[in-house]
Amino acid sequence: MPTKSSARWISDGESMVQFFEEKGYETDLQYAEDDIPNQLAQIENMVVKGVDVLIIAAIDGTTLSDVLQQAADQGIKVIAYDRLIRDSGNVDYYATFDNFQVGVLQGSYIVDALDLENSDGPFNIELFGGSPDDNNAYFFYDGAMSVLQPYIDEGKLVVQSGQMGMDKVSTLRWDGATAQARMDNLLSAN
């Protein structure tokens, strides 16, 4: 898993361990603490140990090509969990969610919480996106914007900073401190 700093990854990891151990499999749950070299070393170590299957929630889905080639050379199956691993033909399975729909749900929550159907607004909003190296972040953003954009176009929602698009609103590694610093800057400027 990418990190223990998010309850979500802890829960996912513990749930998988429980599921697989109940089925009689040995597990080795490791967290890379959002450190790419650490995750690469963990995967390389598991390949050397000769595991049968790797389930990887990649920190950066573009950095694993070499280590996944090593896994393939050893006949180790690879499952990309939640985050797409790109630039490698050595991913056997990809288990994920409907990430566009997750974004739709996020946007719908804002619409409901502000009662945008019945309110005139305008309401100020600033947009934040996930990590640009996480394929899912783009789906989340696009899903949310599919709901929010009509309200922005109508003027009920106003992005005071004008910062829109993942190239402007993304937060590398989903880092909360980085997002907070950006929000502090936006609040100071607007």
N, C-alpha and C positions, 0 to 999 in steps of 0.2 A: 504494500500500500504506500501511497506517496508520503503520508504524514500522520502523526498523532495529534497534530494541532487542531484537527477538525473532528468533532464527535461523529460525524457521518462516516469517516474512514475507519474509525475505531469500531463502530457498530457493524459496518460492512465486513471488516476483517474477522471480527469475533463470530459473526453469523456464519461466514463461510467455514471457519475452523470447526464450529459446532456441527454444521451440516456434513462436512466431509469426514470428520472423525466418527460421527454416528453411522456413516456408511462403511467404516472400517479402514479409511485411508489415513496415512500419516500426514501431518501438516507442518509447515514451517512458516509462520506468519512473521513478516518483517516489515518495518516501516523505515522509509528512507529519509524522513524529515525534510522533504522538499530539496534534497541535495542530489543532483543528477549523478555525480561521480559515485556517491554512496549507493544509489540504486543500481548503477552499472556493476559495482563491485558485488553487491548482494546477488544479482542475477548470475554473474560469472561464477561466484562461489557455489550457487545451487547447480549450475551446469557441471562444474567439476565434481560435485557430490553425486551426480548422476540421477537427479530427480526425474520422475516420469512426466510431470506436467508443471508448467509455470503459468500461474494466473497473475497477470501484471496490470496494475492500475498505474500507467506511466505518468511520471512527472512531466516529461516532455516527449511527446509521441514521435519526435523526429530524431531522437538520439540513440535508438536501440538497435539499429541495423546490424552492427558487427556482433554484438552479444547474442542477438537472435539467430544469426548465422551459425554461431558456435552451438547454440541449442539445437538447431536443425541438423547440424552435422552429427550430433549425438542422438538424434531421433527423439528429442524431447518435444512434446506438443506444447504450443503456446496459445493461451487464451488472453486476449486483450479485454480487460474488464473496465467498463464504463468509458474509458478514454481510448480513442482510436490510436493505434500505433501505425504511423505512416512510414513510407519509404522502406518497407521491408515486405518481401514475399513470404516471410517465415512466421506469419500469424495464422494459426489454424482456425481459430474461432474468435468472434467478437461479441461480447455480451454487453448490452447497453440498454438505455431507456429511450423513450421518445422525447428527446431533449428539446425539440421545437415546441412540443406540447408543454414541457416544463416552463419554457419562456412564456407561452400563452397564459398559463396559470399565474405566473408572476405578474404579467401585465393586467390580467383580469382582476387580481387582488387590488391593484392600485385603482382601477376603474370603480370597483365596488366600494373600497374604503373611502374614496372621495365622492362617491355617488355622482359620477360624471354624467350619467344619463339624465339626471334631474337637476344638476347644478350648472350655473352659468360660468363659474370660474372667473378669471383665470387662476390656475394653481401653478406655482413654480415647482419645477422638478429638475433634478440633475440625473444624468444617466451614468451608470457604472456597468462595466462588463467584466467578465472573467478573464482568465489568462489567455493571451494571444497564442500561446503554444498548446492550448487545449482546444481541440476541435469542437468539443461540446459548447464552449463559450459562445461560439458564433451562432449555434442553433438556439441557445438560450436567448441571446440578444435578438435574433431575427424573430423568434416567437413572441417575445415581449413587444417588440416594435410593431408586429402585425396587429396587435391590439391597441397600442398607445399612439401610433402614428396618426390615425384619424383625429384623435383628440388634440394632438399637436398641430395638425393642419387646420383644425377648426379654431384654435386659439384657447381651448379650455385648459390645455397643458402648455406651459411655456418653459423651454429650456433656456434659462437666462444666460448661460455661458455660451450657448450656441454649439457646444461640444456634443456632436452626435457621430455615430459610426464607431465600429470597434477599433479603428485605428486611433481614435481620440479618447475612448472611454475605457479601454481594457486595463486590467490590473495584473501585471506580471506575477505569476505563481499564486494568484488569488490572495495576495498578501494584504491582510487587514490594515497594517500600519501604512502601507502605500496608499490604499484607498482612503484612509482617514486623512492623510496629508493632502491628498488631492481635494477632498471635501473641505478641509480647512481653508485651502487656497481659494476654492470656489466661493465659499461663504465670505471670505475677506474681500474678494473682488466684486462681489455682487451684493 
